[in-house]
């Protein structure tokens, strides 16, 4: 590749200004596929409710860090994470 070649990125690149949002969109998609729901007040916070509606798991994200907490006795949330 010559020094004056232009290439197009197909996704977010680490260190660019939109990389954090790209990661968050990817994380949101994965968590929602696994049954988590996003908080209406804090978009970086996700909740997991078991089949009876009891809150059994939470996930929070900031830039490229994720913090998970869950009830280990609930097989549904354990399988999701």
Secondary structure, 3 states (H helix, E strand, C coil): CCCCCCCCCCCCCCCCCCHHHHHHHHHHHHHHHCCCEECCCCCCEEEEECCCCCEEEEEEEECCEEEEEECCCCHHHHHHC
